[in-house]
Amino acid sequence: MENSTATKTPETQDNAENKQVVLNDIRAKWDKFSEQDVSALKGKDDLVSQVSAKYDIKPDQAQRDVDAVLKGRKIGAGA
C-alpha cells in the first residue's frame, strides 16, 4: 500500500499556499485574531460571526467586510 500523504503534488502545494495567503489576509485585516483563531476557523460563516463579535459590528457589515477580504476564496475545511 502506497503512502500518498508523504508526497505533495503541485496541486496540494498550491492549495496549502493559497490557504496560507487567505489566512494571512484575514490576520492583516483583523488584528484581534491570533494565528490559532484563524487556523481554527470552520468557514466563512464562522469568520463572519467572529468578526462581528470581536469588533462589535452588525453581522451584515461583518459579512460585507469578510466578502471583501475573501474575494470568493474559501476558508476552513472546504478550502
Backbone as JSON Lines, residues from 0, in Angstrom:
{"i":0,"aa":"M","n":[0.85,-1.19,0.0],"ca":[0.0,0.0,0.0],"c":[0.89,1.24,0.0]}
{"i":1,"aa":"E","n":[0.57,2.18,-0.84],"ca":[1.37,3.38,-1.01],"c":[0.93,4.46,-0.04]}
{"i":2,"aa":"N","n":[1.9,5.16,0.53],"ca":[1.61,6.25,1.46],"c":[1.54,7.56,0.68]}
{"i":3,"aa":"S","n":[0.33,7.97,0.31],"ca":[0.16,9.16,-0.53],"c":[0.32,10.46,0.25]}
{"i":4,"aa":"T","n":[0.28,10.4,1.58],"ca":[0.4,11.63,2.36],"c":[1.84,12.13,2.4]}
{"i":5,"aa":"A","n":[2.8,11.26,2.1],"ca":[4.2,11.67,2.15],"c":[4.59,12.51,0.94]}
{"i":6,"aa":"T","n":[3.86,12.38,-0.15],"ca":[4.19,13.09,-1.38],"c":[3.17,14.19,-1.63]}
{"i":7,"aa":"K","n":[3.67,15.41,-1.79],"ca":[2.77,16.52,-2.1],"c":[2.81,16.77,-3.59]}
{"i":8,"aa":"T","n":[1.65,16.8,-4.2],"ca":[1.57,17.12,-5.61],"c":[1.59,18.64,-5.75]}
{"i":9,"aa":"P","n":[1.87,19.14,-6.95],"ca":[1.82,20.61,-7.14],"c":[0.46,21.19,-6.76]}
{"i":10,"aa":"E","n":[-0.6,20.44,-7.0],"ca":[-1.94,20.93,-6.67],"c":[-2.12,21.09,-5.16]}
{"i":11,"aa":"T","n":[-1.7,20.08,-4.37],"ca":[-1.85,20.2,-2.92],"c":[-0.94,21.28,-2.37]}
{"i":12,"aa":"Q","n":[0.22,21.46,-2.98],"ca":[1.12,22.53,-2.56],"c":[0.48,23.89,-2.84]}
{"i":13,"aa":"D","n":[-0.12,24.05,-4.02],"ca":[-0.81,25.3,-4.35],"c":[-1.95,25.56,-3.38]}
{"i":14,"aa":"N","n":[-2.73,24.51,-3.05],"ca":[-3.84,24.67,-2.12],"c":[-3.35,25.13,-0.76]}
{"i":15,"aa":"A","n":[-2.26,24.54,-0.28],"ca":[-1.71,24.91,1.02],"c":[-1.22,26.36,1.0]}
{"i":16,"aa":"E","n":[-0.56,26.74,-0.08],"ca":[-0.07,28.11,-0.21],"c":[-1.23,29.1,-0.29]}
{"i":17,"aa":"N","n":[-2.26,28.75,-1.06],"ca":[-3.44,29.62,-1.19],"c":[-4.13,29.78,0.16]}
{"i":18,"aa":"K","n":[-4.25,28.69,0.89],"ca":[-4.88,28.74,2.21],"c":[-4.09,29.67,3.13]}
{"i":19,"aa":"Q","n":[-2.77,29.56,3.09],"ca":[-1.93,30.41,3.94],"c":[-2.07,31.88,3.55]}
{"i":20,"aa":"V","n":[-2.18,32.17,2.27],"ca":[-2.38,33.55,1.81],"c":[-3.7,34.1,2.35]}
{"i":21,"aa":"V","n":[-4.75,33.3,2.29],"ca":[-6.06,33.73,2.79],"c":[-5.98,34.0,4.29]}
{"i":22,"aa":"L","n":[-5.36,33.09,5.03],"ca":[-5.24,33.26,6.49],"c":[-4.42,34.51,6.82]}
{"i":23,"aa":"N","n":[-3.37,34.76,6.06],"ca":[-2.56,35.97,6.26],"c":[-3.38,37.22,5.96]}
{"i":24,"aa":"D","n":[-4.2,37.18,4.92],"ca":[-5.06,38.32,4.58],"c":[-6.05,38.61,5.71]}
{"i":25,"aa":"I","n":[-6.58,37.56,6.3],"ca":[-7.53,37.72,7.41],"c":[-6.84,38.39,8.59]}
{"i":26,"aa":"R","n":[-5.66,37.9,8.94],"ca":[-4.93,38.48,10.08],"c":[-4.48,39.9,9.8]}
{"i":27,"aa":"A","n":[-4.18,40.21,8.54],"ca":[-3.78,41.57,8.19],"c":[-4.95,42.55,8.34]}
{"i":28,"aa":"K","n":[-6.14,42.1,8.01],"ca":[-7.34,42.94,8.1],"c":[-7.82,43.07,9.55]}
{"i":29,"aa":"W","n":[-7.83,41.95,10.26],"ca":[-8.38,41.92,11.62],"c":[-7.3,41.46,12.59]}
{"i":30,"aa":"D","n":[-6.65,42.41,13.23],"ca":[-5.52,42.08,14.08],"c":[-5.91,41.51,15.45]}
{"i":31,"aa":"K","n":[-7.19,41.46,15.75],"ca":[-7.62,40.84,17.01],"c":[-7.64,39.31,16.91]}
{"i":32,"aa":"F","n":[-7.4,38.77,15.72],"ca":[-7.36,37.33,15.53],"c":[-5.93,36.83,15.72]}
{"i":33,"aa":"S","n":[-5.78,35.85,16.57],"ca":[-4.47,35.21,16.7],"c":[-4.3,34.2,15.56]}
{"i":34,"aa":"E","n":[-3.09,33.73,15.41],"ca":[-2.85,32.71,14.4],"c":[-3.69,31.47,14.69]}
{"i":35,"aa":"Q","n":[-3.82,31.15,15.97],"ca":[-4.64,30.0,16.37],"c":[-6.12,30.23,16.04]}
{"i":36,"aa":"D","n":[-6.62,31.43,16.28],"ca":[-8.02,31.76,15.95],"c":[-8.28,31.53,14.46]}
{"i":37,"aa":"V","n":[-7.37,32.05,13.64],"ca":[-7.55,31.97,12.19],"c":[-7.46,30.52,11.72]}
{"i":38,"aa":"S","n":[-6.53,29.77,12.27],"ca":[-6.36,28.37,11.87],"c":[-7.56,27.53,12.26]}
{"i":39,"aa":"A","n":[-8.28,27.93,13.29],"ca":[-9.42,27.15,13.78],"c":[-10.73,27.5,13.09]}
{"i":40,"aa":"L","n":[-10.73,28.48,12.19],"ca":[-11.97,28.88,11.52],"c":[-12.57,27.71,10.75]}
{"i":41,"aa":"K","n":[-13.88,27.56,10.88],"ca":[-14.58,26.44,10.23],"c":[-15.14,26.81,8.87]}
{"i":42,"aa":"G","n":[-15.18,28.09,8.56],"ca":[-15.72,28.53,7.28],"c":[-16.05,30.01,7.32]}
{"i":43,"aa":"K","n":[-16.62,30.48,6.23],"ca":[-16.93,31.9,6.1],"c":[-17.93,32.36,7.15]}
{"i":44,"aa":"D","n":[-18.96,31.57,7.41],"ca":[-19.96,31.96,8.4],"c":[-19.34,32.1,9.79]}
{"i":45,"aa":"D","n":[-18.41,31.21,10.11],"ca":[-17.7,31.28,11.38],"c":[-16.89,32.57,11.46]}
{"i":46,"aa":"L","n":[-16.2,32.91,10.37],"ca":[-15.43,34.15,10.34],"c":[-16.34,35.36,10.51]}
{"i":47,"aa":"V","n":[-17.46,35.37,9.82],"ca":[-18.41,36.5,9.93],"c":[-18.86,36.67,11.38]}
{"i":48,"aa":"S","n":[-19.24,35.58,12.03],"ca":[-19.73,35.7,13.42],"c":[-18.62,36.14,14.36]}
{"i":49,"aa":"Q","n":[-17.4,35.68,14.13],"ca":[-16.3,36.09,15.0],"c":[-15.89,37.55,14.76]}
{"i":50,"aa":"V","n":[-15.9,37.99,13.51],"ca":[-15.6,39.4,13.22],"c":[-16.66,40.28,13.88]}
{"i":51,"aa":"S","n":[-17.91,39.88,13.76],"ca":[-19.0,40.63,14.36],"c":[-18.82,40.74,15.87]}
{"i":52,"aa":"A","n":[-18.47,39.64,16.51],"ca":[-18.31,39.63,17.97],"c":[-17.06,40.38,18.42]}
{"i":53,"aa":"K","n":[-15.93,40.13,17.77],"ca":[-14.66,40.73,18.21],"c":[-14.61,42.23,17.97]}
{"i":54,"aa":"Y","n":[-15.28,42.7,16.92],"ca":[-15.21,44.11,16.56],"c":[-16.51,44.85,16.84]}
{"i":55,"aa":"D","n":[-17.48,44.16,17.46],"ca":[-18.75,44.77,17.85],"c":[-19.4,45.5,16.68]}
{"i":56,"aa":"I","n":[-19.51,44.77,15.56],"ca":[-20.21,45.32,14.4],"c":[-21.38,44.4,14.04]}
{"i":57,"aa":"K","n":[-22.33,44.94,13.32],"ca":[-23.51,44.16,12.94],"c":[-23.11,43.05,11.97]}
{"i":58,"aa":"P","n":[-23.82,41.92,12.04],"ca":[-23.49,40.8,11.16],"c":[-23.51,41.14,9.67]}
{"i":59,"aa":"D","n":[-24.42,42.01,9.24],"ca":[-24.46,42.33,7.81],"c":[-23.21,43.11,7.39]}
{"i":60,"aa":"Q","n":[-22.7,43.98,8.26],"ca":[-21.47,44.7,7.96],"c":[-20.27,43.74,8.0]}
{"i":61,"aa":"A","n":[-20.27,42.84,8.97],"ca":[-19.2,41.84,9.05],"c":[-19.19,40.98,7.78]}
{"i":62,"aa":"Q","n":[-20.38,40.63,7.29],"ca":[-20.49,39.82,6.07],"c":[-19.87,40.56,4.88]}
{"i":63,"aa":"R","n":[-20.17,41.84,4.75],"ca":[-19.61,42.62,3.64],"c":[-18.08,42.72,3.76]}
{"i":64,"aa":"D","n":[-17.61,42.93,4.99],"ca":[-16.16,43.03,5.2],"c":[-15.47,41.71,4.88]}
{"i":65,"aa":"V","n":[-16.05,40.61,5.32],"ca":[-15.48,39.29,5.05],"c":[-15.48,39.01,3.55]}
{"i":66,"aa":"D","n":[-16.58,39.3,2.89],"ca":[-16.66,39.08,1.44],"c":[-15.58,39.89,0.71]}
{"i":67,"aa":"A","n":[-15.32,41.12,1.17],"ca":[-14.32,41.96,0.53],"c":[-12.91,41.38,0.71]}
{"i":68,"aa":"V","n":[-12.64,40.79,1.85],"ca":[-11.31,40.21,2.1],"c":[-11.15,38.88,1.39]}
{"i":69,"aa":"L","n":[-12.18,38.04,1.44],"ca":[-12.05,36.7,0.85],"c":[-12.08,36.73,-0.67]}
{"i":70,"aa":"K","n":[-12.83,37.65,-1.26],"ca":[-12.91,37.76,-2.72],"c":[-13.21,36.42,-3.39]}
{"i":71,"aa":"G","n":[-14.17,35.7,-2.81],"ca":[-14.59,34.43,-3.39],"c":[-13.77,33.23,-2.96]}
{"i":72,"aa":"R","n":[-12.69,33.46,-2.22],"ca":[-11.86,32.34,-1.76],"c":[-12.53,31.66,-0.57]}
{"i":73,"aa":"K","n":[-12.2,30.4,-0.37],"ca":[-12.79,29.63,0.73],"c":[-11.81,29.51,1.88]}
{"i":74,"aa":"I","n":[-12.38,29.34,3.07],"ca":[-11.57,29.07,4.26],"c":[-12.17,27.88,4.98]}
{"i":75,"aa":"G","n":[-11.45,27.33,5.92],"ca":[-11.96,26.23,6.72],"c":[-11.75,24.89,6.05]}
{"i":76,"aa":"A","n":[-12.54,23.92,6.43],"ca":[-12.38,22.54,5.99],"c":[-12.52,22.37,4.47]}
{"i":77,"aa":"G","n":[-13.35,23.19,3.85],"ca":[-13.56,23.05,2.41],"c":[-12.55,23.78,1.55]}
{"i":78,"aa":"A","n":[-11.6,24.45,2.19],"ca":[-10.63,25.25,1.43],"c":[-9.56,24.4,0.76]}
